[in-house]
């Protein structure tokens, strides 16, 4: 790129910086973008840059591989029921150690080391997430269903100029126990509570595809009212259904838009936020 090309790129970003300045954006971070070092560094740099231009950015993270690795070291075998981690007492201990400890603090440290200003929080801090045991046709153990979200700890961190980094463990209100919370669900609930301008779910797919085998069939934008038809037609299916459900929850309860974004593409977060074309699929409330 020439100097002129770089200037053009920066000029293109200016209206989006104005649009999102002082607005809250919640990013759910997980999958390949979290596991591969080069993608992790790219996402962290994106997060720092967006925060430095005035966007109130919140990072909600998962940590499934780290939990599995810790369970393996402890001689335990991970168990899943309908795609959800079955969480008994020993597994819950590992979830807290991995999510609230190693994963959260490593992310905070990496953001700070690369020039950002981050602070780590869990859903236990300040009663951020209050949950009851998830009830369904099957028993998932200590997996929680969020009943109340108090965003005050996150807002306080944002007001002081920090990037809040949130691990998804909730305080139980029906029993004296913490609960394991799905990270997509937690990000959606927090987006709603914060009246976020945008919820971004970083995934391992390009977005919603009309043909799952054709990346060129990406749906760049769809409306909330069009989601039921996309489910009926099979465009939204299998593991994408709960992610879309999280976007729907956030939009119906206060968030302005939600994006399903491919975290495997370097700097996809910047391209989505600060360019004309964007990437991924945006769902809007129109």
Secondary structure as UniProt FT lines:
FT   HELIX           3..20
FT   TURN            21..22
FT   STRAND          24..29
FT   HELIX           32..35
FT   HELIX           37..52
FT   TURN            53..54
FT   STRAND          56..61
FT   HELIX           64..73
FT   TURN            74..75
FT   STRAND          80..81
FT   TURN            82..83
FT   STRAND          84..85
FT   HELIX           89..95
FT   HELIX           96..103
FT   HELIX           104..113
FT   TURN            114..115
FT   STRAND          118..122
FT   TURN            123..124
FT   HELIX           125..127
FT   STRAND          129..133
FT   STRAND          143..149
FT   HELIX           152..159
FT   TURN            160..161
FT   STRAND          163..167
FT   STRAND          169..172
FT   STRAND          178..180
FT   HELIX           183..194
FT   STRAND          198..203
FT   TURN            212..213
FT   HELIX           215..217
FT   STRAND          221..223
FT   HELIX           224..226
FT   HELIX           227..232
FT   TURN            233..234
FT   HELIX           239..252
FT   TURN            253..254
FT   STRAND          257..262
FT   TURN            263..264
FT   TURN            266..267
FT   HELIX           268..274
FT   STRAND          281..284
//
